[in-house]
Amino acid sequence: MIKLPPDVLALVYLASAALFILGLKGLTHPSSALRGNLLAMGGMAVAIIATLLHPAVHSYGWILTGIALGAVIGTAIALRIRMTAMPQLVALLHSFVGLAAVLVAIGTFLGHEHSTRVLRAEIFAGCFIGAITFTGSLVAFGKLQALLPARPLAFRYRHLMNLLLAGTILALGVQFVLAPSLTTLVLLALGAGVLGVLLIIAIGGADMPVVVSMLNSYSGWAAAATGFTLGNPLLVITGAIVGFSGAILSYIMSRAMNRSILSIVLGGFGAAKTGETEATTVASQQGYKQAAVEDAVFLMGNAARVIIVPGYGMAVAQAQHALKELAEVLERKGVEVKFAIHPVAGRMPGHMNVLLAEADVSYDQVFEMDEINPEFASTDVALVVGANDVTNPAAKTQSSSPIYGMPILDVGKARNVLFVKRSMKPGYSGVENQLFAQDNCMLVFGDAKKVCEQMAAELKTAA
């Protein structure tokens, strides 16, 4: 088998890292996202082949077995996964990275009988970050998959417990560096795993998009620490890229939600108390207005401008293609149609953008919250499809609400609001939408895909 000399290997790794960077650049806009993915995939293919030709590799049996097994599992998941389940899949994949970092750290320690303090410090860092990423990502997966409650599971003195646990782990880390033992390494890994659970379980559903992004950053740092442990520069570079990009995205999203990024990272430390009740029942107490599909068609057919606001309900119903058809019918009737996207709509960053792109909605029609909010006041109809929390006025008016302070799409300022909703069940944060009680809001109940298809069909036949 051909083996690459160290200098050639370094150049190949550098080329692979360049492809990763170009791929990440491509992901900054939907129009170039496909090219970015292809470049990143090419970079990974180059990295894998170069690693197989590394002089330190002497046997390929277990390596090829692992690659084949991973390819089968990955292909099966990719073919079966629905877009609505993508956020929890991402969280689960982050956990794999964390577990891999822990296993590599333990394996490296067992394989180096006379390790240096620097190497032991690297092993500690990889084990610590990896264990937090592993268990924290599993908790995020459980919340997104509804295996765990979406609400924050807080208890008294949890911040003090987290602080003491973190101090204990750091003390074990110092002990491991100075006097290494497998027992110490396993104990600090277990402690870090418990800390990961405590940090993420105290974060509520409204903040889960930021948590997924933050765990992405953690997985990057775990990979970088593993790269130092293995002496692999490519793993260090790619881990740092993922770590920094995830951290920057988490910061941007936390600002978009008016949240403290430090508070989220520390499991809600310093967050304002939101009171005992999670949800208000404004619409239940004051009543709400219900509209039939025919009523919605009449309003939209006679409108000059319609703004469509997609949300997780659209993703669940796979209604993006029906919405695309509805928008085309409205445009043929001379109605101006735009799509409004909240930064955290859905359960992960860019969730709605991907779905609309899948339905070939023009990028020129899709606007972010800050761009579109001033236009709602001059809009005839705002059509909201399952976007509950990101349109809830409670974020501005109710200080006891878990979503208080989060910027929202100002759909309530439109002359008419049509809210397509399967039932009166509240959004992911557990807060009932105060918008339902407004005089200009009407609810259209039903499956989002079927409702939008009916709307499009009615509009086609309308005079």
C-alpha positions in Angstrom: 0.0 0.0 0.0 1.3 3.5 -0.9 2.2 5.7 2.1 2.3 9.5 1.8 5.5 11.2 3.1 4.9 13.7 5.9 5.3 16.8 3.7 2.9 15.5 1.1 0.4 14.5 3.8 0.6 18.0 5.2 -0.1 19.6 1.8 -3.1 17.3 1.2 -4.5 18.1 4.7 -4.1 21.8 3.9 -6.0 21.4 0.6 -8.7 19.5 2.5 -9.0 22.3 5.1 -9.2 24.9 2.3 -12.2 22.9 0.8 -13.9 22.9 4.2 -13.5 26.7 4.5 -14.8 27.2 0.9 -17.7 24.9 1.8 -18.6 26.9 4.8 -18.4 30.1 2.8 -20.9 28.5 0.3 -23.4 27.8 3.1 -23.8 31.5 3.9 -26.5 31.8 1.2 -29.1 29.4 0.0 -28.2 29.9 -3.7 -24.6 28.7 -3.0 -25.4 26.1 -0.3 -25.4 23.1 -2.7 -22.0 24.1 -4.0 -20.8 24.6 -0.4 -22.0 21.1 0.6 -20.3 19.5 -2.4 -17.0 21.3 -1.7 -17.1 20.2 2.0 -17.9 16.6 0.9 -14.9 16.7 -1.4 -12.7 18.0 1.4 -13.9 15.1 3.6 -13.2 12.5 0.9 -9.7 13.9 0.4 -9.1 13.8 4.2 -10.3 10.2 4.6 -8.1 9.0 1.7 -5.1 10.9 3.0 -5.6 9.5 6.5 -5.8 5.9 5.1 -2.4 6.6 3.4 -0.9 7.9 6.7 2.4 6.1 7.6 1.1 5.2 11.0 -1.7 3.1 9.6 -0.6 -0.5 9.3 -3.9 -2.5 9.2 -7.1 -1.7 7.4 -9.4 -4.4 8.6 -11.1 -2.6 11.5 -11.0 0.8 9.7 -12.8 -0.5 6.6 -15.3 -2.3 8.8 -16.1 0.9 10.6 -16.4 2.9 7.4 -18.7 0.3 5.8 -20.9 0.1 8.9 -21.0 3.9 9.2 -21.9 4.3 5.5 -24.8 1.8 5.8 -26.2 3.4 9.0 -25.7 7.0 7.6 -27.3 6.1 4.2 -30.3 4.4 5.9 -30.9 7.4 8.2 -30.5 10.0 5.4 -33.1 8.1 3.2 -35.6 7.8 6.0 -35.2 11.0 8.0 -37.9 13.7 7.5 -37.1 17.4 7.5 -39.1 17.8 10.7 -36.8 15.4 12.5 -33.6 17.1 11.2 -33.0 19.1 14.4 -33.0 16.1 16.7 -30.8 14.2 14.2 -28.3 17.0 14.3 -28.3 16.9 18.1 -27.8 13.1 18.0 -24.9 13.4 15.6 -23.3 16.0 17.9 -23.4 13.4 20.6 -21.5 10.9 18.5 -18.7 13.5 18.1 -18.6 13.9 21.9 -18.5 10.2 22.5 -15.8 9.7 20.0 -13.7 12.4 21.7 -14.1 10.6 25.0 -13.1 7.2 23.6 -10.1 8.6 21.7 -8.9 10.3 24.9 -9.2 7.1 26.9 -7.6 5.0 24.1 -4.7 7.5 23.7 -4.0 7.3 27.5 -4.1 3.5 27.5 -1.8 3.5 24.4 0.9 5.8 25.9 2.5 4.3 28.9 4.9 7.2 29.4 2.8 10.2 28.4 3.9 13.8 28.9 2.0 16.3 31.0 1.1 18.2 27.8 -0.4 15.1 26.3 -2.3 14.4 29.5 -3.7 17.9 29.5 -4.9 17.4 25.9 -6.5 14.1 26.9 -8.2 15.8 29.8 -9.5 18.6 27.6 -10.8 16.2 25.0 -12.5 14.0 27.6 -14.1 16.9 29.4 -15.5 18.7 26.4 -16.5 15.4 24.7 -18.4 14.1 27.7 -20.4 17.4 28.1 -21.1 17.4 24.4 -22.2 13.7 24.5 -24.7 13.9 27.3 -25.8 17.5 26.6 -26.6 16.5 23.0 -28.6 13.4 24.1 -30.7 15.6 26.4 -31.3 18.1 23.5 -32.3 15.1 21.3 -34.7 13.9 24.0 -36.3 17.4 24.3 -36.7 17.8 20.5 -38.0 14.2 20.1 -40.5 14.8 22.9 -38.9 12.0 25.0 -38.2 14.6 27.6 -40.3 17.6 28.7 -39.6 20.8 26.6 -40.0 23.0 29.6 -36.8 23.8 31.6 -36.4 21.3 34.5 -35.0 23.6 37.1 -34.4 22.8 40.8 -33.2 24.8 43.8 -29.4 25.3 44.2 -28.7 23.8 40.7 -26.3 26.6 39.9 -24.3 25.9 43.1 -24.4 22.2 42.3 -23.1 22.9 38.7 -20.3 25.1 40.1 -19.2 22.5 42.6 -19.3 19.8 40.0 -17.3 21.9 37.6 -14.7 22.6 40.3 -14.5 18.9 41.2 -13.9 18.0 37.5 -11.2 20.6 37.2 -9.5 19.3 40.3 -9.7 15.8 38.9 -8.2 17.1 35.7 -5.2 18.6 37.6 -4.7 15.4 39.5 -4.8 13.4 36.2 -2.2 15.7 34.6 0.1 15.4 37.7 -0.5 11.8 38.7 -2.3 10.0 35.8 -4.6 7.1 36.4 -7.4 5.5 34.4 -9.7 5.8 37.4 -9.3 9.5 37.6 -9.9 9.9 33.9 -13.1 7.8 34.0 -14.3 9.8 37.1 -13.8 13.1 35.4 -15.5 11.9 32.2 -18.5 10.7 34.3 -18.6 14.0 36.1 -18.5 16.0 32.9 -21.3 13.8 31.5 -23.5 14.6 34.5 -22.7 18.3 34.1 -23.8 18.2 30.5 -27.1 16.8 31.5 -27.6 19.4 34.2 -26.7 22.3 31.9 -29.0 21.4 29.0 -32.0 20.0 30.9 -32.5 23.4 32.6 -33.0 25.1 29.2 -36.5 25.5 27.9 -37.9 24.6 24.5 -38.0 28.3 23.3 -34.2 28.4 23.5 -33.5 25.0 21.9 -32.5 26.4 18.4 -29.6 28.2 20.2 -28.8 25.1 22.2 -28.4 23.0 19.0 -26.1 25.6 17.6 -24.1 25.8 20.8 -23.7 22.0 21.0 -22.5 22.2 17.4 -19.8 24.5 18.7 -19.0 22.1 21.5 -18.6 19.2 19.1 -16.1 21.3 17.1 -14.0 22.0 20.2 -14.1 18.3 21.1 -12.8 17.5 17.7 -10.1 20.1 17.9 -9.0 18.7 21.3 -8.9 15.2 19.8 -6.8 16.6 17.0 -4.2 17.8 19.5 -4.3 14.4 21.2 -3.7 12.5 18.0 -1.3 15.0 16.5 -3.6 15.5 13.5 -3.5 19.1 12.2 -6.5 18.7 9.9 -8.7 17.7 12.9 -7.5 20.7 14.8 -8.3 23.0 11.9 -11.7 21.6 11.1 -12.6 21.4 14.8 -11.7 25.0 15.3 -13.7 26.0 12.3 -16.8 24.2 13.6 -16.2 25.5 17.1 -15.9 29.2 16.1 -18.6 29.1 13.5 -21.0 27.4 16.0 -20.1 29.9 18.7 -20.7 32.9 16.4 -24.0 31.5 15.2 -25.1 30.9 18.8 -24.2 34.5 19.6 -26.2 35.9 16.6 -29.2 33.7 17.4 -29.2 34.6 21.1 -29.1 38.3 20.1 -32.0 37.7 17.8 -33.9 36.1 20.7 -32.8 38.8 23.1 -31.2 36.1 25.3 -27.9 36.1 27.1 -25.6 33.7 25.4 -23.7 33.3 28.7 -27.0 32.4 30.5 -27.7 29.7 27.9 -24.2 28.3 28.0 -24.4 28.1 31.8 -27.7 26.3 31.8 -29.9 29.4 32.4 -27.6 30.9 35.1 -28.7 34.5 35.8 -31.8 34.2 33.7 -34.8 36.2 34.9 -37.5 34.2 36.7 -40.5 33.6 34.6 -43.0 32.7 37.4 -44.8 29.6 38.1 -47.2 29.4 35.1 -45.8 28.6 31.7 -48.8 29.6 29.6 -51.6 32.1 29.6 -55.0 31.2 28.3 -55.9 34.5 26.7 -57.7 33.1 23.7 -59.4 30.5 25.9 -60.7 33.2 28.3 -61.6 35.8 25.7 -62.6 33.6 22.8 -61.2 33.4 19.2 -62.6 33.8 15.7 -62.6 30.9 13.4 -62.6 31.2 9.6 -63.4 28.7 6.8 -61.1 28.2 3.8 -63.6 30.2 1.7 -63.3 33.2 4.1 -59.5 33.0 3.9 -59.6 32.8 0.1 -61.9 35.8 -0.1 -59.6 38.0 2.0 -56.4 36.9 0.1 -58.0 37.1 -3.3 -59.0 40.8 -2.7 -55.7 41.7 -1.1 -52.9 43.9 -2.6 -50.2 42.3 -0.5 -50.0 39.0 1.4 -47.1 38.0 3.7 -46.8 34.3 4.4 -45.1 33.3 7.7 -44.0 29.6 7.8 -43.3 27.8 11.0 -42.8 24.3 12.5 -46.4 23.5 11.7 -45.6 23.8 8.0 -42.6 21.5 8.4 -44.7 18.9 10.2 -47.4 18.9 7.5 -44.8 19.2 4.6 -46.9 22.1 3.3 -44.1 24.0 1.6 -45.0 22.8 -1.9 -48.7 23.7 -1.3 -47.6 27.1 -0.1 -45.5 27.6 -3.2 -48.6 26.8 -5.3 -50.8 29.1 -3.3 -48.2 32.0 -3.7 -48.1 31.4 -7.5 -51.9 31.5 -7.8 -52.0 34.7 -5.8 -49.4 36.3 -7.9 -51.3 35.4 -11.1 -54.2 37.4 -9.6 -51.9 40.4 -9.1 -51.3 40.0 -5.4 -47.8 40.8 -4.1 -46.6 37.8 -2.0 -43.6 37.7 0.3 -42.4 35.2 2.8 -41.2 36.2 6.3 -38.7 34.1 8.2 -37.9 34.5 11.9 -34.3 33.6 12.8 -35.3 30.8 15.1 -38.5 29.5 13.3 -38.6 25.8 13.5 -36.3 23.8 15.7 -32.9 24.7 14.2 -31.1 27.6 12.4 -32.3 27.9 8.7 -35.0 25.3 9.1 -37.6 27.3 7.2 -35.2 28.5 4.6 -34.3 25.0 3.6 -37.9 23.9 3.3 -38.8 26.9 1.1 -35.8 26.3 -1.0 -36.8 22.7 -1.4 -40.1 24.0 -2.8 -38.3 26.3 -5.2 -39.5 29.5 -3.6 -37.5 32.3 -5.0 -34.8 33.7 -2.7 -36.0 37.2 -3.7 -39.4 36.5 -2.0 -37.9 35.4 1.3 -37.2 38.1 3.9 -35.7 38.0 7.4 -37.5 39.5 10.4 -35.8 42.8 10.5 -36.4 43.4 6.8 -40.1 42.4 6.8 -41.4 43.7 10.1 -41.9 47.3 9.0 -44.1 46.1 6.1 -46.8 44.3 8.2 -48.6 47.5 9.0 -49.3 48.1 5.3 -50.1 44.5 4.6 -53.7 43.3 3.9 -53.3 39.7 5.0 -50.6 37.9 7.0 -51.0 34.1 6.5 -49.3 32.3 9.4 -48.7 28.6 8.9 -47.9 27.0 12.2 -45.5 29.7 13.4 -46.6 30.0 17.0 -44.0 31.3 19.4 -42.3 33.6 16.9 -45.5 35.5 16.3 -46.7 35.6 20.0 -47.2 39.2 21.4 -46.6 37.7 24.9 -42.9 38.1 24.0 -43.5 41.9 24.2 -46.2 42.3 26.8 -46.0 39.5 29.4 -43.0 39.6 31.6 -43.8 36.3 33.2 -43.7 34.5 29.9 -40.8 32.1 29.0 -40.5 33.9 25.7 -40.5 37.4 27.1 -38.0 39.7 25.4 -37.7 37.6 22.3 -38.2 39.7 19.1 -41.2 38.5 17.1 -42.6 38.9 13.6 -45.2 41.7 13.9 -48.0 39.9 12.1 -50.5 41.4 14.5 -50.1 44.7 12.8 -51.5 43.4 9.5 -55.1 44.4 8.6 -56.1 40.7 8.7 -54.2 37.7 10.2 -55.1 34.2 9.1 -53.5 31.5 11.3 -53.5 28.0 9.9 -53.4 25.6 12.9 -54.1 22.0 13.5 -55.5 22.6 17.1 -55.4 25.0 20.0 -52.3 23.3 21.4 -49.7 25.9 22.3 -46.3 26.2 20.6 -43.1 24.4 21.6 -42.4 26.8 24.5 -45.8 25.8 26.0 -47.2 29.4 25.8 -50.6 30.1 24.3 -50.5 32.7 21.5 -52.1 36.0 22.6 -52.5 36.9 18.9 -55.5 34.6 18.8 -57.5 37.0 21.0 -57.0 40.0 18.6 -60.0 41.3 16.6 -58.0 41.1 13.3 -57.0 37.4 13.8 -58.9 34.4 12.5 -58.0 30.7 12.9 -58.2 28.2 10.1 -58.1 24.8 11.6 -56.8 21.7 9.7 -53.7 20.1 8.4 -51.5 22.8 6.9 -50.8 21.0 3.6 -54.5 20.2 3.0 -55.7 23.7 4.0 -53.1 25.4 1.7 -54.0 23.0 -1.2 -57.7 23.9 -0.7 -56.9 27.6 -0.7 -55.0 27.3 -3.9 -57.8 25.3 -5.5 -60.5 27.7 -4.4 -58.5 30.7 -5.7 -58.1 29.1 -9.1 -61.8 28.8 -9.5 -62.7 32.1 -7.9 -63.8 34.8 -10.4 
